[in-house]
Amino acid sequence: MSLQVEKLENSMAKLTIEVSSQELEAAIQKAYQKNKNRISVPGFRKGKVPRQIIEKMYGKEVFYEDAANILLPDAYEKALAECEESIVSSPEIEVTQIEAGKPFIFTAQVALKPEIRLGKYKGVEVEMQDTGVKEEEIDAQIEKERENNARTIEVEGRAVENGDIVTIDFEGFIDGVAFEGGKGENYPLTIGSGAFIPGFEEQLIGKNKDEETQVNVTFPEDYHAENLKGKDAVFHVAIKEVKTKELPELDDEFASEVSEFDTLAEYREDVKKKLAERKEKEAADAKETAVIDAIIADAALEIPDAMLKTQQRQMADEFAQRIQIQGLSLEQYYQFTGTDSEKLMEELKPQAERRIRSRLALEAIVAAEGITASEEDYENEMARMGQIYNMEPDKVKEMLGENEKAKKQIMDDLAITKAVEFVVKQAKEKPAKEEAK
């Protein structure tokens, strides 16, 4: 295999990769073996037709596409290993020569890691985050715990109020015709939750158990179902049950039931402590984000389109894996949200751009400051991951691929983490701007 690299404009390059005629011949023969059982020729049993006969009948090119598909992945991987440039995108492949007896030649257009010119990254000024815990925040957290421990009781002798939980049967009609998806039975609905179309829940307030009523609504213009957007609808609703939440008394008994403390005062102090810890963590995260944003805003960088698209596809794959864990496929997500792959890619574009800019800026800081990860850092990271996955460090290494390439990637990531710690430590905090009254 031979490789030629031609640098193009905008951090792009064209790789010309040549594979020997002998390797092409072996790939054609492999393609023949793969396909011979599918080809029928009069006078020959299926799978027994000689390659020369097939090529004579269908042309020598009959196996070229499969042969190219056999050769391309391995040849491109070898070219990547040989190439001294840093390639940061998926390739656009074009076969330029494929003919038996001649070398197989193809090109791969790729993005190269763009140059970045750092601006200010030491002593970046960011707004100070408020980590103080207010009394109303403590009250709200305790109230949420009361809600979680509330009893649900049936309502007697009064009409539906905001916050009640009603069980309803309903069916929706547009111009007198029932529409698909507009019917439900024994549906639990919390009044005021906003779970239904705007205006639906409010019209149930003042109604009573066993009462039947009509609810008039207009579907929003941005509703996910195309056939219902902006349409006026009438729902026939039967209220079968009305319940409400009964909150526990806010006393020492409540505190002992929901915590390890015997008194409400002790429980309240613990809530305050945990809120403070959470706010400090949130403030640290916000400071880190602000510092990185300031650094990349002051850095000069042009991202090649191919690099950005590759990052978007990678993030889309990550998103698909996350929702799959929740039992949802991408197709179902698109259906439920009224979106598609093109819209998802567009939504991911700003995040993808920030991820690229921050990574390249931090890599430049690593180089400028001579930041490195040590063997001790690497072993500590393996031990940390081992605790997460409940595995021995050696098993973690095996899982990640115990080779120099895998280790280098982890060491590079650890150096990036150190660079983040470096710039955050160097940053200066200034009081937050007061909101205009």
Secondary structure, DSSP 8 states (H G I E B T S, - for coil): -EEEEEE-STTEEEEEEEE-HHHHHHHHHHHHHHHGGG---TTS-TT---HHHHHHHH-GGGGHHHHHHHHHHHHHHHHHHH--S-B-S--EEEEEE--TTS-EEEEEEEEB----B----SS-EEE-------HHHHHHHHHHHHHHT-EEEE--SS---TT-EEEEEEEEEETTEEEEEEEEEEEEEETTS--SSTTTGGGGTT--TT-EEEEEEE--TT-SSGGGTT-EEEEEEEEEEEEEEE---SSHHHHHHHSS-SSHHHHHHHHHHHHHHHHHHHHHHHHHHHHHHHHHHTSB----HHHHHHHHHHHHHHHHHHHHHTT--HHHHHHHHT--HHHHHHHHHHHHHHHHHHHHHHHHHHHHHT----HHHHHHHHHHHHHHHT--HHHHHHHH--SHHHHHHHHHHHHHHHHHHHHHHH-EEE-------
